[in-house]
């Protein structure tokens, strides 16, 4: 580890950066995605599962305007609004039906044109055109904000949880302008500037004044 900031190798110039549990990805000035670090689940997107200590370009030649990282997965949003994800898909967090891993960018199913995208620990959410909000992946604590019909099992077979491999519309009448996926909860801000959250609330992270979780968006308390 380093106790002081050190320059990322490779001599590249970046516009934005995102970090997962043990990996990082950044957007270069030409909109190419580069990733480095742990690659045990393919979260670097370079077609291998080999770790790397230097930035390597994500496979596929796609150009992105936004990158977002979960625990062991990464997603990118193109200028045209197409969402791609890669890495671990144990819980459906890549938004595609194949379980396991994707070693390079794979299109999120559903044909949704996204305006915003955010990866949580093992789930992902996005805001689409037409005032729609969708989430997919693990739903053990209601972080998808939607009713799920699937169950997923961890690699160790010790954990079974509700999940969705396809984007589900969030159960709300609110119109969101931005969205942020956390560890096991999600928050979003409406076009009117109000914050709503849903999912795990054992530490009060939904901001409702209590510790009761919610599987639908609830208004954060004490807002003007």
TARA-V144110 format. One line per field, one symbol per residue. ss: DSSP state (2 for helix, 1 for strand, 0 for the rest). A space follows every 50 residues. Layout:
ss: ???
This chain:
ss: 00000000000001111110001111110000111110000000000000 01111110000000011110001111100000111111000000000000 11111110000001111110001111110001111111000000000001 11100000011111111110000001111110001111110000111110 000000000000011111100000
